[in-house]
Amino acid sequence: MPDASPAAASAPLRILLGCDTFAPDVNGSASFARQLAVGMADRGHQVEIMAPAPKGVRAGTYREMYGGTEFTVYRIYSWRWIFHPWLRFALPWRAVANSKRVLALSKPDVVHFQSHFVLGRGLSIVAEQQGVRLVGTNHTMPENIAQHVQIMTKSMLKALIRAQWRAAARVFERCDAVTSPTRRSADYLEENTGLRDTYAISNGLRLDAYTPDFTARERNRIVFLGRADEEKHIEDLIRAVAKLDPALDVAVDILGDGDQRQKLIALVEELGLKDRIRVPGRVSYDELRSTLNRASVFAMPSIAELQSITTMEAMASGLPVVAADAMALPHLVTHGVNGYLYPPRDVDALAARLTDVLSAPEAERERMGRASLQAVQAHDLDRTIDAFEAIYRGVPVTQPVE
């Protein structure tokens, strides 16, 4: 058990974050780990990171800068997953040996891994053996990973998904505490693994980094931000835009890169929407924020969000949101309050809900945008850091978002 003395309750911690995906990768799990590391370092804790070596980088120990803070990052030799355009993985058969080596160098008070796949599995085994406090966060759905294994039949994929959930159960059962970003995603993890008492702790967002703009827009503009991957179903948004009344004068920005981007560009051309829909891929942080500030509404057609940091970014920018009524998105969008939910994959319903927002009076759109801004306050990053700091110390935790 952690030392509960007053001195121990305030002493800086040595924290090792285990990440199967980390910067320069751009995804929710990598973003969460990066901002958690920075947030903990800002509070005086020593944070180190274990992650796969990205393309072109040799395995080794590096000093890397994030959020103005320099971290020790143990980069592990990795291979690119042939079924995925950018994802790299550390070698599974070396996971335990690498974990022993890194723990010997890091000497952490607590190990916190972000998925059960490779590094999480190795770290969980070694941390348990050495009696190091172990925290696991689930950011992944085996269903999403399995869809990239294109050589398998449906029955084989189902078997793979079941096997991955069994593997997740074995890894997370070793933990002193398990977390997931929302209550719905925590319940989903428990249903598939048999775990209990999973904490629902938001990934969090540094809200003061966003500046809402409620001035009238010169043109109706829809924005999507996120990976251009299959489970996002961005094609539904493109097809919905084709159904909108031309009188609405809609422009669309689809920001983010992924294996579906070229298919999306081809669909835009096929539907004759090149003059209305822009698919620029990954953009700078400044362009992202300026695009959100010009937008009228944010659209999220994904059916597999365990939280959706990008939706929270839109809410922090004061935007109404139209989102699929799937997984954790109803935690962020209250129908008729800060936007609308629609049945997943229903293109006609998506077009109707977008029309509801874009045809609403300016005062109504501002009301929904301010409701988004109010709702996202519960996801302020400081609340997330408070919760994880308590979990790391093994003291009672206030879950910031239920």
C-alpha positions as CSV (number, residue, x, y, z in Angstrom):
1,M,0.0,0.0,0.0
2,P,1.2,3.6,-0.7
3,D,2.5,5.5,2.3
4,A,-0.4,7.6,3.6
5,S,1.7,9.9,5.8
6,P,1.4,13.7,5.3
7,A,4.9,13.9,3.9
8,A,4.2,11.2,1.4
9,A,1.0,12.8,0.4
10,S,2.9,15.8,-0.9
11,A,6.2,14.4,-2.0
12,P,7.0,14.5,-5.7
13,L,6.5,11.2,-7.5
14,R,8.5,9.4,-10.1
15,I,6.0,8.5,-12.8
16,L,6.6,6.2,-15.8
17,L,4.1,6.5,-18.6
18,G,3.9,3.5,-20.9
19,C,2.5,4.4,-24.3
20,D,2.0,2.1,-27.3
21,T,1.4,5.3,-29.3
22,F,3.0,8.7,-28.5
23,A,4.2,11.8,-30.2
24,P,4.8,12.3,-33.1
25,D,1.6,10.2,-33.5
26,V,-1.6,12.2,-33.6
27,N,-4.5,10.5,-31.9
28,G,-6.4,10.7,-28.6
29,S,-4.2,8.3,-26.6
30,A,-1.0,10.1,-27.6
31,S,-2.5,13.5,-27.0
32,F,-3.7,12.4,-23.5
33,A,-0.3,11.0,-22.5
34,R,1.5,14.1,-23.7
35,Q,-0.7,16.5,-21.8
36,L,-0.8,14.3,-18.7
37,A,3.0,14.2,-18.7
38,V,3.2,18.0,-19.0
39,G,0.5,18.5,-16.3
40,M,2.3,16.2,-13.8
41,A,5.7,17.8,-14.5
42,D,4.2,21.2,-13.9
43,R,3.2,20.0,-10.4
44,G,6.7,19.0,-9.6
45,H,6.6,15.3,-10.4
46,Q,9.4,13.6,-12.4
47,V,7.8,12.0,-15.4
48,E,9.4,9.7,-17.9
49,I,7.9,8.0,-21.0
50,M,8.3,4.6,-22.6
51,A,7.1,4.5,-26.2
52,P,7.9,2.9,-29.6
53,A,10.6,4.6,-31.7
54,P,9.0,6.5,-34.6
55,K,10.0,6.0,-38.2
56,G,13.6,7.1,-38.8
57,V,14.5,7.2,-35.1
58,R,16.9,4.6,-33.5
59,A,15.9,2.9,-30.3
60,G,17.5,4.6,-27.3
61,T,17.0,7.1,-24.5
62,Y,16.3,10.6,-25.5
63,R,15.5,14.0,-24.0
64,E,12.4,15.3,-25.8
65,M,10.6,18.6,-25.3
66,Y,6.8,18.8,-24.9
67,G,4.8,21.8,-23.6
68,G,8.0,23.6,-22.7
69,T,9.2,20.8,-20.5
70,E,12.0,18.3,-21.3
71,F,11.3,14.6,-20.6
72,T,13.4,11.5,-20.7
73,V,11.8,9.2,-23.3
74,Y,12.8,5.6,-23.6
75,R,12.2,4.8,-27.3
76,I,11.8,1.1,-28.0
77,Y,12.7,-0.6,-31.3
78,S,9.5,-0.8,-33.3
79,W,8.0,-2.1,-36.6
80,R,5.2,-0.5,-38.6
81,W,2.1,-2.5,-38.6
82,I,1.6,-3.5,-42.2
83,F,-2.2,-3.2,-42.0
84,H,-2.1,0.4,-40.8
85,P,-0.7,3.5,-42.6
86,W,1.3,4.9,-39.6
87,L,0.9,2.8,-36.4
88,R,4.2,1.3,-35.1
89,F,4.5,-1.3,-32.3
90,A,7.3,-2.5,-30.1
91,L,8.1,-6.1,-30.5
92,P,5.8,-8.2,-28.3
93,W,8.4,-10.9,-27.6
94,R,10.7,-8.2,-26.2
95,A,8.0,-6.4,-24.1
96,V,8.9,-7.9,-20.7
97,A,12.7,-7.6,-21.3
98,N,12.3,-4.0,-22.4
99,S,10.1,-3.2,-19.4
100,K,12.6,-4.7,-16.9
101,R,15.4,-2.6,-18.5
102,V,13.3,0.6,-18.4
103,L,12.1,0.1,-14.8
104,A,15.6,-0.5,-13.7
105,L,16.6,2.9,-15.2
106,S,13.5,4.8,-14.3
107,K,12.9,3.4,-10.7
108,P,9.3,4.8,-10.7
109,D,6.9,5.0,-7.8
110,V,4.1,4.4,-10.2
111,V,3.7,2.9,-13.7
112,H,0.8,4.1,-15.8
113,F,0.2,2.4,-19.2
114,Q,-2.3,3.5,-21.9
115,S,-3.2,0.3,-23.5
116,H,-2.9,-3.5,-23.0
117,F,-1.4,-4.4,-26.4
118,V,2.4,-4.5,-26.1
119,L,4.2,-2.1,-23.8
120,G,1.2,-2.2,-21.4
121,R,1.4,-5.9,-21.2
122,G,5.1,-5.9,-20.5
123,L,5.0,-3.1,-18.0
124,S,2.1,-4.8,-16.1
125,I,4.0,-8.0,-15.7
126,V,7.2,-6.4,-14.5
127,A,5.5,-3.8,-12.2
128,E,3.5,-6.5,-10.5
129,Q,6.6,-8.6,-10.0
130,Q,8.5,-5.7,-8.5
131,G,5.6,-4.4,-6.4
132,V,5.4,-1.0,-8.2
133,R,2.0,0.7,-8.1
134,L,0.3,0.1,-11.4
135,V,-2.3,2.2,-13.2
136,G,-3.9,1.2,-16.5
137,T,-6.0,3.5,-18.8
138,N,-8.0,2.0,-21.7
139,H,-8.1,4.3,-24.8
140,T,-8.6,1.5,-27.3
141,M,-11.3,-0.7,-28.7
142,P,-10.1,-4.0,-30.2
143,E,-12.8,-3.7,-32.7
144,N,-11.1,-0.6,-34.2
145,I,-7.7,-2.3,-34.4
146,A,-9.1,-5.5,-35.9
147,Q,-10.8,-3.6,-38.8
148,H,-7.3,-2.9,-40.2
149,V,-6.5,-6.6,-40.5
150,Q,-7.9,-6.9,-44.0
151,I,-6.8,-10.4,-44.8
152,M,-9.2,-12.0,-42.2
153,T,-12.8,-13.2,-42.7
154,K,-15.5,-11.9,-40.4
155,S,-15.5,-15.0,-38.3
156,M,-11.7,-14.7,-37.9
157,L,-12.0,-11.1,-36.9
158,K,-14.7,-11.9,-34.3
159,A,-12.3,-14.5,-32.8
160,L,-9.5,-12.0,-32.8
161,I,-11.6,-9.4,-31.0
162,R,-12.6,-11.9,-28.4
163,A,-9.0,-12.9,-27.9
164,Q,-8.0,-9.3,-27.5
165,W,-10.6,-8.6,-24.8
166,R,-9.4,-11.7,-22.9
167,A,-5.8,-10.3,-23.2
168,A,-7.1,-6.9,-21.9
169,A,-8.7,-8.6,-18.9
170,R,-5.4,-10.4,-18.0
171,V,-3.4,-7.1,-18.2
172,F,-5.8,-4.8,-16.5
173,E,-6.5,-7.3,-13.7
174,R,-2.9,-6.7,-12.6
175,C,-3.5,-3.0,-11.9
176,D,-4.1,-1.3,-8.6
177,A,-6.4,1.1,-10.5
178,V,-8.0,1.1,-13.9
179,T,-9.4,4.2,-15.7
180,S,-11.3,5.0,-18.9
181,P,-12.2,8.5,-20.2
182,T,-16.0,8.3,-19.7
183,R,-18.5,6.3,-17.7
184,R,-19.8,4.7,-20.9
185,S,-16.4,3.6,-22.0
186,A,-15.6,2.4,-18.5
187,D,-18.8,0.3,-18.6
188,Y,-17.9,-1.0,-22.0
189,L,-14.5,-2.1,-20.7
190,E,-16.1,-3.9,-17.7
191,E,-18.7,-5.6,-19.9
192,N,-16.0,-7.1,-22.1
193,T,-13.4,-8.0,-19.5
194,G,-15.4,-8.7,-16.3
195,L,-13.4,-5.9,-14.5
196,R,-15.1,-3.9,-11.8
197,D,-14.6,-0.4,-10.1
198,T,-13.1,1.2,-13.2
199,Y,-12.7,5.0,-12.7
200,A,-14.3,7.3,-15.3
201,I,-11.8,10.2,-15.7
202,S,-11.9,12.6,-18.6
203,N,-8.8,12.9,-20.8
204,G,-9.2,16.6,-20.0
205,L,-8.5,19.7,-22.0
206,R,-6.5,22.9,-21.3
207,L,-9.6,25.1,-21.8
208,D,-7.7,28.4,-21.6
209,A,-6.0,27.5,-24.9
210,Y,-9.2,28.1,-26.8
211,T,-10.9,31.4,-27.5
212,P,-14.7,31.2,-28.3
213,D,-15.9,33.6,-30.9
214,F,-19.6,34.2,-31.0
215,T,-19.6,36.9,-33.7
216,A,-21.9,36.3,-36.8
217,R,-20.3,34.1,-39.5
218,E,-19.9,35.4,-43.0
219,R,-20.7,31.9,-44.3
220,N,-22.2,28.7,-42.9
221,R,-19.2,26.5,-42.2
222,I,-19.1,22.9,-41.0
223,V,-15.9,21.5,-39.5
224,F,-14.7,18.0,-38.7
225,L,-11.5,17.3,-36.9
226,G,-10.0,13.9,-36.3
227,R,-8.2,11.0,-37.9
228,A,-9.5,10.0,-41.3
229,D,-10.0,6.4,-40.3
230,E,-12.8,4.0,-41.2
231,E,-14.6,4.1,-37.8
232,K,-15.0,7.9,-38.1
233,H,-17.4,7.4,-41.0
234,I,-16.5,10.8,-42.5
235,E,-18.1,9.7,-45.7
236,D,-21.5,10.1,-44.0
237,L,-20.8,13.8,-43.4
238,I,-19.8,14.3,-47.1
239,R,-23.0,12.5,-48.3
240,A,-25.0,14.6,-45.8
241,V,-23.5,17.8,-47.2
242,A,-24.6,16.8,-50.7
243,K,-28.2,16.7,-49.4
244,L,-28.2,20.2,-47.9
245,D,-30.2,23.0,-49.4
246,P,-27.8,25.0,-51.7
247,A,-29.4,28.1,-50.2
248,L,-27.6,27.4,-46.9
249,D,-24.3,28.3,-48.7
250,V,-22.2,25.7,-46.8
251,A,-18.5,25.3,-46.8
252,V,-16.9,22.3,-45.1
253,D,-13.4,21.7,-43.6
254,I,-12.3,18.1,-42.9
255,L,-9.1,18.3,-40.9
256,G,-6.9,15.3,-40.1
257,D,-5.0,12.6,-41.9
258,G,-5.5,8.9,-42.1
259,D,-5.9,5.9,-44.3
260,Q,-9.3,7.0,-45.6
261,R,-8.2,10.5,-46.7
262,Q,-7.7,9.7,-50.4
263,K,-11.0,7.9,-50.5
264,L,-12.7,10.9,-49.0
265,I,-11.2,13.2,-51.6
266,A,-12.4,10.9,-54.4
267,L,-15.9,10.9,-52.9
268,V,-15.9,14.7,-52.8
269,E,-15.0,14.8,-56.5
270,E,-17.6,12.1,-57.3
271,L,-20.4,14.1,-55.7
272,G,-19.3,17.3,-57.3
273,L,-18.5,19.0,-54.0
274,K,-14.9,20.2,-54.6
275,D,-16.0,23.9,-54.4
276,R,-17.6,23.3,-51.0
277,I,-15.5,20.7,-49.2
278,R,-11.9,21.0,-48.3
279,V,-9.8,18.0,-47.2
280,P,-6.4,19.4,-46.4
281,G,-5.2,16.6,-44.1
282,R,-3.1,17.4,-41.0
283,V,-2.9,21.2,-40.3
284,S,-0.9,23.3,-37.9
285,Y,-2.3,24.0,-34.4
286,D,-2.9,27.7,-35.3
287,E,-4.8,26.8,-38.5
288,L,-6.9,24.2,-36.5
289,R,-7.9,26.9,-33.9
290,S,-8.6,29.5,-36.5
291,T,-10.8,27.0,-38.5
292,L,-12.8,26.2,-35.3
293,N,-13.2,30.0,-34.7
294,R,-14.7,30.5,-38.2
295,A,-17.0,27.5,-38.0
296,S,-20.8,27.5,-37.5
297,V,-21.1,23.9,-36.3
298,F,-18.9,20.9,-35.5
299,A,-19.8,17.5,-36.9
300,M,-18.7,14.1,-35.5
301,P,-20.1,11.1,-37.3
302,S,-17.9,8.5,-35.6
303,I,-19.4,5.5,-34.0
304,A,-16.4,4.4,-31.9
305,E,-15.4,7.4,-29.6
306,L,-14.3,6.5,-26.1
307,Q,-14.4,10.2,-25.5
308,S,-13.4,12.5,-28.4
309,I,-10.9,15.2,-27.5
310,T,-11.6,16.9,-30.8
311,T,-15.3,17.3,-30.0
312,M,-14.2,18.9,-26.7
313,E,-11.9,21.2,-28.6
314,A,-14.9,22.3,-30.6
315,M,-17.0,22.8,-27.5
316,A,-14.2,24.8,-25.9
317,S,-14.3,27.0,-29.0
318,G,-18.0,27.7,-28.4
319,L,-19.5,25.6,-31.2
320,P,-22.8,23.7,-31.4
321,V,-22.1,20.0,-32.1
322,V,-24.0,17.5,-34.3
323,A,-22.8,14.0,-33.4
324,A,-23.7,10.3,-33.8
325,D,-25.6,8.9,-30.9
326,A,-22.9,6.3,-30.3
327,M,-20.5,5.2,-27.6
328,A,-19.3,8.2,-25.5
329,L,-20.5,11.1,-27.7
330,P,-23.8,11.5,-25.7
331,H,-21.6,12.3,-22.7
332,L,-20.6,15.5,-24.6
333,V,-23.7,16.4,-26.6
334,T,-27.1,16.9,-25.0
335,H,-29.8,16.8,-27.7
336,G,-31.4,20.2,-28.2
337,V,-29.1,21.9,-25.7
338,N,-25.6,22.2,-27.1
339,G,-26.4,20.6,-30.4
340,Y,-28.1,17.4,-31.7
341,L,-27.6,13.7,-31.7
342,Y,-28.7,11.5,-34.7
343,P,-28.9,7.7,-35.3
344,P,-25.4,6.5,-36.3
345,R,-24.9,6.0,-40.1
346,D,-28.2,7.8,-40.9
347,V,-27.1,10.3,-43.5
348,D,-30.6,11.8,-43.9
349,A,-30.8,12.4,-40.2
350,L,-27.3,13.9,-40.1
351,A,-28.3,16.3,-42.9
352,A,-31.5,17.3,-41.1
353,R,-29.7,18.0,-37.8
354,L,-27.0,20.1,-39.6
355,T,-29.9,22.0,-41.3
356,D,-31.4,22.6,-37.9
357,V,-28.3,24.3,-36.7
358,L,-27.4,26.2,-39.9
359,S,-30.9,27.5,-40.4
360,A,-31.3,28.6,-36.7
361,P,-31.3,32.3,-35.8
362,E,-27.9,33.6,-34.7
363,A,-29.2,33.9,-31.1
364,E,-30.1,30.2,-31.1
365,R,-26.8,29.2,-32.4
366,E,-25.0,31.3,-29.9
367,R,-27.2,29.7,-27.1
368,M,-26.1,26.3,-28.2
369,G,-22.5,27.4,-28.5
370,R,-22.5,28.8,-25.0
371,A,-24.1,25.6,-23.7
372,S,-21.1,23.7,-25.3
373,L,-18.7,26.0,-23.5
374,Q,-20.5,25.5,-20.2
375,A,-20.6,21.7,-20.6
376,V,-16.9,21.3,-21.4
377,Q,-15.9,23.0,-18.1
378,A,-16.2,19.7,-16.4
379,H,-13.4,18.4,-18.6
380,D,-10.8,21.1,-17.5
381,L,-7.4,19.4,-17.4
382,D,-6.7,20.5,-13.9
383,R,-9.5,18.2,-12.7
384,T,-8.0,15.3,-14.6
385,I,-4.6,15.9,-13.2
386,D,-6.1,16.1,-9.6
387,A,-7.8,12.7,-10.2
388,F,-4.7,11.0,-11.5
389,E,-2.5,12.5,-8.8
390,A,-4.8,10.9,-6.2
391,I,-4.8,7.6,-8.0
392,Y,-1.0,7.6,-8.2
393,R,-0.8,8.1,-4.5
394,G,-3.5,5.6,-3.7
395,V,-5.8,8.1,-1.9
396,P,-9.6,8.6,-2.4
397,V,-10.4,9.9,-5.9
398,T,-13.0,12.4,-7.0
399,Q,-14.0,11.4,-10.5
400,P,-14.3,14.7,-12.4
401,V,-16.9,13.5,-14.9
402,E,-19.6,10.8,-14.3
